[in-house]
């Protein structure tokens, strides 16, 4: 991770902490004033937001550290660990909100001071929008997984605040006593779904999942254009934080000298760097036709992308 990327990611995490602290104060006052389950759920979610934002800051700070003797591939997975921690907190928040909503629905409780709650939710929406705009800017520049997960969570906060406004208005002004807890259940379901969908990308990084097929094909197309490569096999790819890793074997003419083969690899790395910056590449050279692996690994992966 570059120094510039690290600074941007930390700025997004600090902005998230500041926004969560402000929202916590606004929603704490509103929940105390209204007694709304939906508002209480929003307050609980914001409390966990603050904890998750601190985890994000720690994650991006650790991920930005350069590789060392004990972490030769860098510290990028710290972002995935921070994102996983956020997902656990979101899941806990969803369960807590659902439990409180069911309790309030069965009790038939009503909200008070709905106007204060609506005003607080509108203020929260403005704060959240400002944070989301900065996070989107950072994600576009760095591709940070931890910031992306935080961004998904705060996107759900927009819907959560709109749901709180609707619940308060329906309960207080339309006389629908069950609206507040029902919206609370809807918020809990939305948070649970968000945690489930966000977990896929996090687990993919932690389990060293291969690149998406479209990205891998673009990579192979660059390899296929090199005139001195007769084939590529044993291709392995993964992502850690905002850094990609790829390793593969290339087949070259068996009569090439070591110096010539080294020139081919240098040229290939330069071509790949133009289209895949921030990617660490490890190339092994084999004489044409040589294989030292079993299964599908010895297959030439360039065959599907070679120009006809």
C-alpha positions as CSV (number, residue, x, y, z in Angstrom):
1,X,0.0,0.0,0.0
2,X,1.4,3.4,-1.0
3,X,1.9,6.1,1.6
4,X,-0.6,8.3,-0.2
5,X,-3.2,5.5,-0.1
6,X,-2.5,5.0,3.6
7,X,-3.1,8.7,4.3
8,X,-6.4,8.7,2.4
9,X,-7.6,5.6,4.1
10,X,-6.8,7.0,7.5
11,X,-8.5,10.3,6.7
12,X,-11.7,8.3,5.8
13,X,-11.5,6.4,9.0
14,X,-11.0,9.6,11.1
15,X,-13.9,11.2,9.3
16,X,-16.0,8.1,10.1
17,X,-15.1,8.4,13.8
18,X,-16.0,12.1,13.9
19,X,-19.3,11.5,12.1
20,X,-20.3,8.6,14.4
21,X,-19.5,10.7,17.5
22,X,-21.7,13.5,16.3
23,X,-24.5,11.2,15.3
24,X,-24.3,9.4,18.7
25,X,-25.0,12.7,20.5
26,X,-27.9,13.6,18.2
27,X,-29.5,10.2,18.3
28,X,-29.0,9.7,22.0
29,X,-30.9,12.9,22.7
30,X,-33.6,11.9,20.2
31,X,-34.0,8.4,21.6
32,X,-34.3,9.8,25.2
33,X,-36.9,12.3,24.0
34,X,-39.1,10.0,21.9
35,X,-38.9,6.5,23.4
36,X,-39.0,5.2,19.8
37,X,-37.8,1.7,19.1
38,X,-36.7,2.6,15.6
39,X,-34.7,5.6,17.0
40,X,-33.3,3.4,19.7
41,X,-32.3,0.9,17.0
42,X,-30.7,3.7,15.1
43,X,-28.8,4.8,18.3
44,X,-27.5,1.3,18.9
45,X,-26.4,1.0,15.3
46,X,-24.5,4.3,15.6
47,X,-22.8,3.2,18.8
48,X,-21.5,0.1,17.0
49,X,-20.6,2.4,14.0
50,X,-18.3,4.3,16.3
51,X,-16.6,1.1,17.6
52,X,-16.4,-0.2,14.0
53,X,-14.9,3.1,12.8
54,X,-12.2,2.8,15.4
55,X,-11.5,-0.8,14.2
56,X,-11.3,0.6,10.6
57,X,-8.8,3.2,11.6
58,X,-6.6,0.5,13.3
59,X,-7.1,-1.8,10.3
60,X,-6.0,0.7,7.6
61,X,-3.2,2.0,9.8
62,X,-1.8,-1.6,10.2
63,X,-2.4,-2.4,6.5
64,X,-0.4,0.7,5.4
65,X,2.7,-0.6,7.2
66,X,5.4,-1.8,4.7
67,X,6.4,-5.5,4.5
68,X,8.8,-6.6,7.1
69,X,10.8,-9.8,7.9
70,X,7.8,-11.4,9.6
71,X,5.2,-10.2,7.1
72,X,6.9,-10.6,3.7
73,X,3.6,-10.0,1.8
74,X,2.8,-6.9,3.7
75,X,-0.1,-6.2,6.2
76,X,-3.0,-5.8,3.8
77,X,-5.2,-8.5,5.4
78,X,-5.5,-6.2,8.4
79,X,-8.2,-4.4,6.4
80,X,-10.1,-7.7,5.9
81,X,-9.9,-8.4,9.6
82,X,-11.2,-4.9,10.5
83,X,-14.0,-5.4,8.0
84,X,-14.9,-8.8,9.5
85,X,-15.1,-7.2,12.9
86,X,-17.5,-4.6,11.6
87,X,-19.7,-7.4,10.1
88,X,-19.9,-9.1,13.5
89,X,-20.9,-5.8,15.1
90,X,-23.5,-5.1,12.5
91,X,-25.0,-8.6,13.1
92,X,-25.1,-8.1,16.8
93,X,-26.8,-4.7,16.2
94,X,-29.4,-6.3,14.0
95,X,-30.3,-9.0,16.6
96,X,-30.6,-6.4,19.4
97,X,-32.8,-4.1,17.3
98,X,-35.1,-7.1,16.3
99,X,-35.4,-8.2,19.9
100,X,-36.3,-4.7,21.1
101,X,-38.8,-4.2,18.3
102,X,-40.6,-7.4,19.1
103,X,-40.8,-6.5,22.7
104,X,-42.3,-3.0,21.9
105,X,-44.7,-4.5,19.3
106,X,-46.2,-6.9,21.8
107,X,-46.4,-4.2,24.5
108,X,-48.2,-1.8,22.1
109,X,-46.0,1.1,23.1
110,X,-46.3,4.6,21.5
111,X,-43.7,7.2,20.8
112,X,-43.4,10.7,22.2
113,X,-42.0,14.0,20.8
114,X,-42.0,12.7,17.3
115,X,-41.0,16.1,15.9
116,X,-37.7,16.0,17.8
117,X,-37.0,12.5,16.5
118,X,-37.7,13.5,12.9
119,X,-35.5,16.6,13.2
120,X,-32.7,14.5,14.7
121,X,-33.0,12.0,11.8
122,X,-32.8,14.7,9.2
123,X,-29.6,16.1,10.8
124,X,-28.2,12.6,10.8
125,X,-28.9,12.2,7.1
126,X,-27.0,15.4,6.3
127,X,-24.0,14.2,8.4
128,X,-24.1,10.8,6.8
129,X,-24.3,12.1,3.3
130,X,-21.2,14.2,3.8
131,X,-19.3,11.2,5.2
132,X,-20.4,9.0,2.3
133,X,-19.1,11.5,-0.3
134,X,-15.7,11.5,1.2
135,X,-15.6,7.7,1.6
136,X,-16.5,7.2,-2.0
137,X,-13.7,9.5,-3.0
138,X,-11.2,7.5,-1.0
139,X,-12.5,4.2,-2.2
140,X,-12.1,5.3,-5.8
141,X,-8.5,6.2,-5.1
142,X,-7.4,3.3,-2.9
143,X,-9.9,0.4,-3.2
144,X,-9.8,-0.1,0.6
145,X,-11.9,-3.1,1.7
146,X,-12.2,-1.7,5.3
147,X,-13.4,1.7,4.1
148,X,-15.7,0.0,1.5
149,X,-17.3,-2.1,4.3
150,X,-17.7,1.1,6.4
151,X,-19.3,2.8,3.4
152,X,-21.8,0.0,2.9
153,X,-22.8,0.3,6.5
154,X,-23.3,4.1,6.4
155,X,-25.3,3.7,3.2
156,X,-27.7,1.5,5.2
157,X,-27.8,4.3,7.8
158,X,-29.4,6.6,5.2
159,X,-32.3,4.1,4.8
160,X,-32.3,3.6,8.5
161,X,-32.8,7.3,9.2
162,X,-35.5,7.5,6.5
163,X,-37.2,4.5,8.1
164,X,-37.1,6.2,11.5
165,X,-38.7,9.3,10.1
166,X,-41.5,7.2,8.5
167,X,-42.0,5.2,11.7
168,X,-42.3,8.3,13.9
169,X,-44.7,10.1,11.4
170,X,-47.0,7.0,11.0
171,X,-47.0,6.3,14.8
172,X,-47.6,9.8,16.0
173,X,-49.5,11.5,13.2
174,X,-51.4,8.6,11.6
175,X,-52.1,6.8,14.8
176,X,-50.5,3.5,13.7
177,X,-49.2,2.2,17.0
178,X,-47.4,-0.8,15.4
179,X,-45.5,1.3,12.8
180,X,-42.5,2.1,15.0
181,X,-41.6,-1.5,16.0
182,X,-42.4,-2.9,12.6
183,X,-40.0,-0.4,11.0
184,X,-37.5,-1.4,13.7
185,X,-37.8,-5.0,12.5
186,X,-37.3,-3.9,8.9
187,X,-34.2,-2.0,10.0
188,X,-32.9,-5.1,11.7
189,X,-33.5,-7.2,8.6
190,X,-31.7,-4.7,6.4
191,X,-28.7,-4.6,8.7
192,X,-28.6,-8.4,8.7
193,X,-28.7,-8.6,4.9
194,X,-26.0,-6.0,4.7
195,X,-23.7,-8.0,7.0
196,X,-24.4,-11.1,5.0
197,X,-23.6,-9.6,1.6
198,X,-20.5,-7.7,2.9
199,X,-19.0,-10.9,4.4
200,X,-18.5,-12.5,0.9
201,X,-15.7,-10.1,-0.2
202,X,-14.1,-10.2,3.3
203,X,-13.9,-14.0,3.4
204,X,-12.7,-14.0,-0.2
205,X,-9.6,-12.0,0.8
206,X,-9.0,-13.9,4.0
207,X,-9.2,-17.2,2.1
208,X,-7.0,-16.0,-0.8
209,X,-9.8,-16.3,-3.3
210,X,-8.8,-16.1,-7.0
211,X,-9.4,-12.9,-8.9
212,X,-12.7,-12.5,-10.7
213,X,-12.7,-14.2,-14.1
214,X,-13.0,-10.9,-16.0
215,X,-9.9,-9.4,-14.3
216,X,-8.0,-12.6,-14.8
217,X,-8.8,-12.7,-18.5
218,X,-7.6,-9.1,-18.9
219,X,-4.3,-10.2,-17.3
220,X,-4.0,-13.2,-19.6
221,X,-4.7,-11.0,-22.6
222,X,-1.6,-8.9,-21.8
223,X,0.5,-12.1,-21.4
224,X,-0.8,-13.5,-24.7
225,X,0.5,-10.4,-26.7
226,X,4.1,-11.1,-25.8
227,X,5.9,-12.7,-28.8
228,X,8.5,-14.7,-26.8
229,X,6.0,-16.6,-24.6
230,X,4.7,-19.9,-25.9
231,X,2.5,-20.7,-23.0
232,X,1.5,-19.9,-19.4
233,X,0.6,-22.4,-16.6
234,X,0.3,-22.7,-12.9
235,X,-1.4,-19.3,-12.6
236,X,-2.3,-18.2,-9.0
237,X,-3.9,-14.9,-8.0
238,X,-5.1,-13.3,-4.8
239,X,-5.7,-9.9,-3.2
240,X,-4.7,-8.5,0.1
241,X,-6.0,-5.1,1.1
242,X,-5.5,-2.9,-1.9
243,X,-2.6,-4.9,-3.3
244,X,-2.8,-7.8,-5.8
245,X,-0.5,-10.7,-6.0
246,X,0.0,-13.0,-9.0
247,X,2.5,-15.8,-9.8
248,X,2.8,-18.0,-12.8
249,X,5.1,-20.1,-15.0
250,X,5.9,-19.2,-18.6
251,X,7.1,-21.4,-21.4
252,X,9.9,-20.1,-23.5
253,X,12.1,-21.6,-26.2
254,X,14.3,-24.2,-24.5
255,X,17.4,-22.9,-26.4
256,X,17.2,-19.5,-24.8
257,X,20.1,-18.4,-22.6
258,X,19.5,-17.4,-19.0
259,X,20.2,-13.8,-20.0
260,X,17.6,-13.9,-22.8
261,X,15.0,-15.5,-20.6
262,X,15.6,-12.8,-17.9
263,X,15.1,-10.1,-20.6
264,X,11.8,-11.6,-21.5
265,X,10.6,-11.6,-17.9
266,X,11.7,-7.9,-17.4
267,X,9.9,-6.9,-20.5
268,X,6.8,-8.9,-19.4
269,X,6.8,-7.3,-16.0
270,X,7.0,-3.8,-17.5
271,X,4.0,-4.5,-19.8
272,X,2.0,-5.9,-16.9
273,X,2.8,-2.9,-14.7
274,X,1.2,-0.5,-17.1
275,X,-2.2,-2.3,-16.9
276,X,-1.9,-3.7,-13.4
277,X,-0.1,-1.2,-11.1
278,X,0.2,-2.0,-7.4
279,X,0.5,-5.7,-8.4
280,X,3.3,-7.9,-7.1
281,X,4.3,-10.4,-9.8
282,X,6.4,-13.6,-9.4
283,X,7.4,-15.3,-12.7
284,X,9.0,-18.7,-13.1
285,X,10.5,-19.6,-16.5
286,X,10.3,-23.2,-17.9
287,X,11.5,-24.6,-21.2
288,X,8.6,-25.1,-23.6
289,X,6.6,-28.2,-22.7
290,X,8.1,-28.7,-19.2
291,X,5.6,-29.3,-16.4
292,X,6.2,-30.1,-12.7
293,X,2.7,-30.1,-11.4
294,X,-0.4,-32.4,-11.5
295,X,-4.0,-31.9,-12.3
296,X,-5.1,-28.8,-14.2
297,X,-2.1,-26.7,-13.3
298,X,0.1,-27.7,-16.3
299,X,-2.6,-26.6,-18.7
300,X,-1.8,-23.6,-20.9
301,X,-4.1,-20.9,-19.7
302,X,-3.4,-18.7,-22.7
303,X,-5.2,-20.9,-25.2
304,X,-8.7,-19.4,-24.6
305,X,-7.4,-15.8,-25.1
306,X,-4.8,-16.2,-27.9
307,X,-5.8,-14.2,-31.0
308,X,-6.9,-16.5,-33.8
